[in-house]
Amino acid sequence: MPSIDELHRLACEQFKETYIDPESGYIVLTSLAHLQRGSCCGNACRHCPYGHINVSDRFNPS
């Protein structure tokens, strides 16, 4: 099974905004989708390209 990093890389190479997490079956947004949003949404997203700047300390995975 490909790693999450590999799935994310492949999705981005194909200019996709999402991929399916193989363990949970959930749809995951790629960093490309987040960049289109224009800023951190504060939801501690897995591939946040903004460094989770709007995530409260309580939920910040960094």
DRENZADO-83086 format. One line per 8 residues: their letters; for each residue x, y, z of N, C-alpha, C. Coordinates in nm, 4 decimals, padded with zeros to 6 digits, always signed. Each point is the difference from the previous one (the first is absolute). Example, Ala and Ser with C-alpha at 12.3 -4.5 7.8 and 13.67 -1.06 7.14 Angstrom:
2
AS> +01.3190 -00.5690 +00.7800 -00.0890 +00.1190 +00.0000 +00.0900 +00.1200 +00.0000 ~ -00.0350 +00.1050 -00.0720 +00.0820 +00.1190 +00.0060 -00.0770 +00.1090 +00.0730
***
This chain:
62
MPSIDELH> +00.0855 -00.1180 +00.0000 -00.0855 +00.1180 +00.0000 +00.0903 +00.1245 +00.0000 ~ -00.0270 +00.0974 -00.0883 +00.0812 +00.1225 -00.0031 -00.0184 +00.0813 +00.1283 ~ +00.1044 +00.0711 +00.0380 -00.0081 +00.0852 +00.1186 -00.0854 +00.1234 -00.0310 ~ -00.0422 +00.0681 +00.1043 -00.0771 +00.1236 -00.0167 +00.0818 +00.1027 -00.0766 ~ +00.1289 +00.0093 +00.0314 +00.0864 +00.0949 -00.0707 +00.0056 -00.0317 -00.1494 ~ +00.0085 -00.1273 -00.0324 +00.0046 -00.0411 -00.1403 -00.1333 +00.0302 -00.0695 ~ -00.1107 -00.0305 +00.0655 -00.1312 +00.0294 -00.0580 -00.0165 +00.1500 -00.0238 ~ +00.0447 +00.0801 +00.0965 -00.0092 +00.1455 -00.0137 +00.0868 +00.0472 -00.1161
RLACEQFK> +00.1218 -00.0477 -00.0080 +00.0909 +00.0397 -00.1078 -00.0590 -00.0344 -00.1361 ~ -00.0521 -00.1205 -00.0143 -00.0581 -00.0426 -00.1274 -00.1217 +00.0843 -00.0366 ~ -00.0843 +00.0282 +00.0973 -00.1181 +00.0833 -00.0255 +00.0418 +00.1388 -00.0460 ~ +00.0998 +00.0579 +00.0652 +00.0476 +00.1338 -00.0381 +00.0622 -00.0007 -00.1394 ~ +00.0746 -00.1038 -00.0318 +00.0600 -00.0110 -00.1334 -00.1071 -00.0044 -00.1091 ~ -00.1171 -00.0529 +00.0352 -00.1105 -00.0096 -00.0951 -00.0958 +00.1194 +00.0128 ~ +00.0411 +00.1002 +00.0771 -00.0790 +00.1221 +00.0227 -00.1378 -00.0303 +00.0588 ~ -00.0073 -00.1019 +00.0839 -00.1253 -00.0349 +00.0668 -00.0097 +00.0761 +00.1313
ETYIDPES> -00.1217 +00.0305 +00.0390 -00.0238 +00.0725 +00.1249 -00.0244 -00.0935 +00.1168 ~ -00.0240 -00.1273 -00.0279 -00.0292 -00.0955 +00.1076 +00.0595 -00.1370 -00.0325 ~ +00.0065 -00.0826 +00.1025 +00.0287 -00.1428 -00.0147 -00.0727 -00.0712 +00.1126 ~ -00.0113 -00.1299 -00.0083 -00.0701 -00.0797 +00.1012 +00.1017 -00.0575 +00.0979 ~ -00.0207 +00.0243 +00.1296 +00.0837 -00.0607 +00.1024 -00.0312 -00.1499 +00.0010 ~ +00.1000 -00.0842 -00.0237 -00.0270 -00.1439 -00.0114 -00.0448 -00.0654 +00.1306 ~ +00.0354 +00.0565 +00.1129 -00.0392 -00.0608 +00.1278 -00.1414 +00.0363 +00.0402 ~ -00.0357 +00.1276 -00.0151 -00.1311 +00.0460 +00.0457 -00.1043 +00.0052 -00.1110
GYIVLTSL> +00.0468 +00.0133 -00.1259 -00.0928 +00.0172 -00.1112 -00.0461 +00.1440 -00.0172 ~ +00.0498 +00.0893 +00.0852 -00.0378 +00.1412 -00.0082 +00.0684 +00.0688 -00.1166 ~ -00.0651 +00.1035 -00.0509 +00.0594 +00.0849 -00.1029 +00.0904 +00.1003 +00.0707 ~ +00.1241 +00.0134 -00.0494 +00.0991 +00.0899 +00.0586 +00.0363 +00.1075 -00.1017 ~ -00.0003 +00.1257 +00.0418 +00.0395 +00.1096 -00.0877 +00.1516 +00.0030 -00.0154 ~ +00.0460 +00.0236 -00.1216 +00.1432 +00.0153 -00.0236 +00.0415 +00.1434 +00.0296 ~ +00.1298 +00.0227 +00.0033 +00.0485 +00.1367 +00.0214 -00.0439 +00.0914 -00.1144 ~ -00.0190 -00.0547 -00.1200 -00.0488 +00.0808 -00.1123 -00.1385 +00.0566 +00.0286
AHLQRGSC> -00.0865 -00.0804 +00.0574 -00.1346 +00.0470 +00.0351 +00.0083 +00.1099 +00.1047 ~ +00.0892 -00.0166 +00.0965 +00.0153 +00.1013 +00.1049 +00.0551 +00.1302 -00.0565 ~ +00.0925 -00.0085 -00.0944 +00.0564 +00.1207 -00.0605 -00.1072 +00.0790 -00.0746 ~ -00.0955 -00.0698 -00.0597 -00.1093 +00.0687 -00.0685 -00.0889 +00.0749 +00.0985 ~ -00.0082 -00.0492 +00.1225 -00.0801 +00.0665 +00.1038 +00.0610 +00.1359 +00.0332 ~ +00.1331 +00.0067 +00.0058 +00.0683 +00.1270 +00.0195 +00.0486 +00.0283 +00.1412 ~ -00.0436 -00.0772 +00.0979 +00.0468 +00.0191 +00.1379 -00.0343 -00.1232 +00.0827 ~ +00.0614 -00.0079 +00.1167 -00.0264 -00.1114 +00.0912 -00.1423 +00.0122 +00.0548
CGNACRHC> -00.0744 -00.1101 -00.0048 -00.1395 +00.0003 +00.0468 -00.0109 -00.0241 +00.1503 ~ +00.1085 -00.0446 +00.0634 -00.0024 -00.0231 +00.1440 -00.0460 -00.1383 +00.0417 ~ -00.0178 -00.0916 -00.0959 -00.0502 -00.1339 +00.0316 +00.1083 -00.1061 +00.0159 ~ +00.1256 +00.0404 +00.0075 +00.1130 -00.0930 +00.0167 +00.0040 -00.1044 -00.1112 ~ -00.0158 +00.0438 -00.1227 -00.0011 -00.0896 -00.1155 +00.1357 -00.0689 -00.0175 ~ -00.0042 -00.1215 -00.0468 +00.1191 -00.0846 -00.0136 +00.1086 +00.0632 -00.0872 ~ -00.0372 +00.0610 -00.1116 +00.0984 +00.0519 -00.0950 -00.0029 +00.1522 -00.0080 ~ -00.0215 +00.0667 +00.1114 -00.0077 +00.1464 +00.0035 +00.1321 +00.0618 -00.0458
PYGHINVS> -00.0030 +00.0785 -00.1094 +00.1226 +00.0649 -00.0461 +00.0287 +00.1310 +00.0734 ~ -00.0851 +00.0354 +00.0946 +00.0131 +00.1269 +00.0718 +00.0553 -00.0176 +00.1413 ~ +00.0471 -00.1187 +00.0319 +00.0603 -00.0231 +00.1309 -00.0985 +00.0043 +00.1154 ~ -00.1279 -00.0253 -00.0279 -00.1040 -00.0032 +00.1037 -00.0053 +00.1312 +00.0799 ~ +00.0194 +00.1137 -00.0656 +00.0098 +00.1277 +00.0722 -00.1288 +00.0409 +00.0698 ~ -00.1145 -00.0507 -00.0434 -00.1268 +00.0364 +00.0633 -00.0554 -00.1097 +00.0902 ~ +00.0786 -00.1028 +00.0252 -00.0423 -00.1101 +00.0868 +00.0344 +00.0338 +00.1437 ~ -00.0965 -00.0161 +00.0890 +00.0275 +00.0291 +00.1405 +00.1049 -00.0968 +00.0524
DRFNPS> +00.0750 +00.0397 +00.1005 +00.1054 -00.0841 +00.0570 -00.0520 -00.1359 +00.0430 ~ -00.1244 -00.0036 +00.0426 -00.0609 -00.1241 +00.0461 -00.0096 -00.1055 -00.1109 ~ -00.0163 +00.0443 -00.1242 -00.0179 -00.0929 -00.1107 +00.1154 -00.0006 -00.0984 ~ +00.1027 +00.0775 +00.0232 +00.1096 +00.0118 -00.0957 +00.0854 -00.1250 +00.0002 ~ +00.0056 -00.0715 -00.1162 +00.0782 -00.1233 -00.0062 +00.1499 +00.0249 -00.0153 ~ +00.0405 +00.1218 -00.0203 +00.1422 +00.0312 -00.0223 +00.0800 -00.0082 +00.1271
***
